Amino acid sequence: MIKLDILSDPICPWCYIGWSNLARAMEARPNHPFTIEWHPFQLNPDMPEGGMDRRAYLEGKFGGKDAAVKAYAPVAEKAKEAGLAMNLEGIKRTPNTRDAHRLIHWAGIEGRQTPTVLALFRAYFVDGRDIGDRETLLDIAQSVDLDRDMIAKLFESGADADDIRARDTHARERGVQAVPTFIVANQHAVPGAQPPEQWEAIIDDLNAQLEKADQADSAE
């Protein structure tokens, strides 16, 4: 197996699109060699704990309503191509995602990381839920068969909050400036929401390398 590390933020639309494209490629190549781990990267590390109004956030980020609409037009187009029904207009708040990343981390310990990330994506981009709200996060935890009471206690304890900040900082120090960023075998970075065809080509190349290596080992 080959490690595929994914740096992502659950409020990043390109991360949702990028995962969907990767998932389609892995479905087309069921012999793919990937074992996946998700890692934290906050698009807005300085976001207030309670988040902020979505419209105010977008207009502030992009310089007005028209600029925000223009910036999100490619998102809607690529989401449709990826088979995702994003309800962007249904999103009312842009949250601080530190607690969401803590949940993803704990889900990884339980072997439930990818289902948790997908549940967060759906909650935010489809259902318009505030994934900075802990009750919402507890609902999501319960939906992917995590122990709701245990997760609640972890949230209250402050567990792993500093670790999430440190890992986010470490990613930036390594040169990661945007997400999604996919790291193949801890060596090769694949940035952005690549189309399924690109991932299929990567999978084919990796499988060919693995087969070649196996043949060389057998010949010794």
C-alpha positions as CSV (number, residue, x, y, z in Angstrom):
1,M,0.0,0.0,0.0
2,I,1.0,3.6,-0.6
3,K,0.2,6.4,1.9
4,L,-1.9,9.2,0.6
5,D,-2.0,12.1,3.0
6,I,-4.7,14.7,2.3
7,L,-4.5,18.2,3.8
8,S,-7.9,19.6,3.8
9,D,-10.5,21.9,5.5
10,P,-14.1,20.8,5.7
11,I,-15.3,24.2,4.6
12,C,-13.1,24.2,1.5
13,P,-15.3,23.5,-1.6
14,W,-12.3,22.5,-3.6
15,C,-11.5,19.9,-1.0
16,Y,-14.9,18.4,-1.4
17,I,-14.6,18.5,-5.2
18,G,-11.1,17.1,-5.1
19,W,-12.1,14.2,-2.9
20,S,-15.1,13.4,-5.1
21,N,-12.8,13.3,-8.1
22,L,-10.3,11.1,-6.3
23,A,-13.1,8.8,-5.1
24,R,-14.4,8.4,-8.7
25,A,-10.9,7.4,-9.8
26,M,-10.5,4.9,-7.0
27,E,-13.8,3.4,-7.9
28,A,-12.7,3.1,-11.5
29,R,-9.4,1.6,-10.3
30,P,-10.4,-0.7,-7.4
31,N,-6.9,-2.1,-7.3
32,H,-5.5,1.3,-6.3
33,P,-2.7,1.2,-3.7
34,F,-3.8,4.1,-1.5
35,T,-4.3,4.1,2.3
36,I,-5.6,7.5,3.2
37,E,-5.1,9.8,6.1
38,W,-6.5,13.3,6.5
39,H,-4.6,16.2,8.0
40,P,-5.7,19.6,9.3
41,F,-5.3,22.9,7.4
42,Q,-7.5,25.8,8.4
43,L,-8.4,28.2,5.6
44,N,-9.1,30.8,8.3
45,P,-7.0,30.1,11.4
46,D,-7.8,33.5,12.9
47,M,-11.6,33.0,12.5
48,P,-13.5,34.0,15.7
49,E,-14.5,30.9,17.7
50,G,-18.2,31.5,16.9
51,G,-17.5,32.0,13.2
52,M,-19.1,34.9,11.2
53,D,-21.8,35.7,8.8
54,R,-21.2,33.9,5.5
55,R,-22.1,36.8,3.3
56,A,-19.9,39.3,5.2
57,Y,-17.0,36.8,5.2
58,L,-17.2,36.3,1.4
59,E,-17.6,39.9,0.5
60,G,-14.8,40.8,2.8
61,K,-12.5,38.1,1.4
62,F,-13.2,38.8,-2.3
63,G,-13.9,42.5,-2.2
64,G,-17.7,42.9,-2.5
65,K,-20.7,40.9,-3.6
66,D,-20.1,40.8,-7.3
67,A,-16.5,39.6,-6.8
68,A,-17.7,36.9,-4.4
69,V,-20.2,35.7,-6.9
70,K,-17.6,35.7,-9.7
71,A,-15.1,33.8,-7.5
72,Y,-17.7,31.1,-6.7
73,A,-18.9,30.5,-10.2
74,P,-16.1,28.0,-11.0
75,V,-16.9,26.2,-7.8
76,A,-20.5,25.6,-8.8
77,E,-19.4,24.4,-12.3
78,K,-16.8,22.0,-11.0
79,A,-19.0,20.7,-8.3
80,K,-21.6,19.8,-10.9
81,E,-19.0,18.0,-13.0
82,A,-17.9,16.1,-9.9
83,G,-21.5,15.0,-9.3
84,L,-22.0,17.1,-6.2
85,A,-25.2,18.9,-5.4
86,M,-23.8,21.8,-3.3
87,N,-26.3,24.1,-1.8
88,L,-23.9,27.1,-1.5
89,E,-26.8,29.6,-0.9
90,G,-27.9,27.5,2.1
91,I,-24.7,28.3,4.0
92,K,-25.3,31.0,6.5
93,R,-22.2,31.1,8.6
94,T,-18.5,30.5,8.0
95,P,-17.2,28.6,11.1
96,N,-14.0,28.2,12.9
97,T,-13.0,24.6,11.9
98,R,-10.6,23.8,14.7
99,D,-13.2,21.6,16.5
100,A,-14.1,19.9,13.3
101,H,-10.4,19.0,12.8
102,R,-10.3,17.7,16.3
103,L,-13.2,15.4,15.5
104,I,-11.5,14.2,12.3
105,H,-8.4,13.4,14.3
106,W,-10.4,11.4,16.9
107,A,-12.2,9.6,14.1
108,G,-8.9,8.5,12.7
109,I,-8.0,6.8,15.9
110,E,-11.3,4.8,15.6
111,G,-10.7,4.1,11.9
112,R,-13.7,6.3,10.9
113,Q,-11.8,9.3,9.4
114,T,-13.0,9.4,5.8
115,P,-16.7,8.8,6.7
116,T,-16.4,11.6,9.2
117,V,-14.8,14.0,6.7
118,L,-17.5,13.2,4.2
119,A,-20.2,13.7,6.8
120,L,-18.7,17.2,7.6
121,F,-18.7,18.1,3.9
122,R,-22.3,17.1,3.5
123,A,-23.4,18.9,6.6
124,Y,-21.8,22.1,5.5
125,F,-22.2,22.1,1.7
126,V,-25.5,20.3,1.3
127,D,-27.4,20.8,4.6
128,G,-26.1,24.2,5.4
129,R,-25.2,23.3,9.0
130,D,-22.8,25.2,11.2
131,I,-19.9,22.7,11.7
132,G,-18.3,25.0,14.2
133,D,-21.2,24.3,16.6
134,R,-20.3,21.5,18.9
135,E,-23.8,20.0,19.1
136,T,-23.7,19.7,15.3
137,L,-20.3,18.1,15.5
138,L,-21.7,15.6,18.1
139,D,-24.6,14.8,15.8
140,I,-22.1,14.1,13.0
141,A,-19.9,12.0,15.4
142,Q,-22.9,9.9,16.3
143,S,-23.9,9.5,12.7
144,V,-20.6,7.8,11.9
145,D,-20.8,5.5,14.9
146,L,-18.4,7.4,17.2
147,D,-19.3,7.6,20.9
148,R,-21.2,10.9,21.3
149,D,-20.5,11.1,25.1
150,M,-16.8,10.4,24.7
151,I,-16.5,13.0,22.0
152,A,-18.3,15.6,24.1
153,K,-15.9,15.0,27.0
154,L,-12.9,15.4,24.6
155,F,-14.3,18.7,23.4
156,E,-14.8,20.0,26.9
157,S,-11.3,18.9,28.0
158,G,-9.6,20.8,25.2
159,A,-7.8,17.7,24.1
160,D,-5.7,18.0,21.0
161,A,-6.6,21.6,20.2
162,D,-2.9,22.6,20.5
163,D,-1.9,19.7,18.4
164,I,-4.2,20.7,15.6
165,R,-2.8,24.3,15.7
166,A,0.8,22.8,15.6
167,R,0.0,20.5,12.7
168,D,-1.6,23.4,10.7
169,T,1.5,25.5,11.3
170,H,3.8,22.7,10.3
171,A,2.0,22.3,7.0
172,R,2.4,26.0,6.3
173,E,6.1,25.8,7.2
174,R,6.5,22.9,4.7
175,G,5.2,25.2,2.0
176,V,1.5,24.2,1.9
177,Q,-0.4,27.4,1.0
178,A,-3.7,26.0,-0.2
179,V,-5.9,23.0,0.0
180,P,-6.6,20.3,-1.0
181,T,-3.0,19.2,-1.1
182,F,-2.4,15.5,-1.6
183,I,1.0,14.0,-0.6
184,V,1.8,10.7,-2.3
185,A,4.2,8.4,-0.4
186,N,5.4,11.3,1.6
187,Q,7.3,12.5,-1.5
188,H,5.1,13.9,-4.2
189,A,2.6,16.7,-3.8
190,V,-0.5,16.8,-5.9
191,P,-2.2,20.2,-5.4
192,G,-5.7,21.1,-6.1
193,A,-8.9,19.4,-7.2
194,Q,-7.4,17.3,-10.0
195,P,-9.9,15.6,-12.4
196,P,-10.5,11.8,-12.1
197,E,-8.5,11.1,-15.2
198,Q,-5.4,12.6,-13.6
199,W,-5.8,10.4,-10.6
200,E,-6.4,7.3,-12.7
201,A,-3.1,8.0,-14.5
202,I,-1.3,8.4,-11.2
203,I,-2.8,5.2,-9.9
204,D,-1.8,3.3,-13.1
205,D,1.7,4.7,-12.8
206,L,2.0,3.7,-9.2
207,N,0.7,0.2,-9.8
208,A,3.2,-0.2,-12.6
209,Q,6.0,0.8,-10.3
210,L,4.8,-1.6,-7.6
211,E,4.6,-4.4,-10.1
212,K,8.0,-3.7,-11.4
213,A,9.4,-3.7,-7.9
214,D,7.7,-7.0,-7.1
215,Q,9.2,-8.6,-10.2
216,A,12.6,-7.4,-9.3
217,D,12.3,-8.8,-5.8
218,S,11.1,-12.2,-7.3
219,A,14.1,-12.3,-9.6
220,E,16.6,-12.0,-6.7
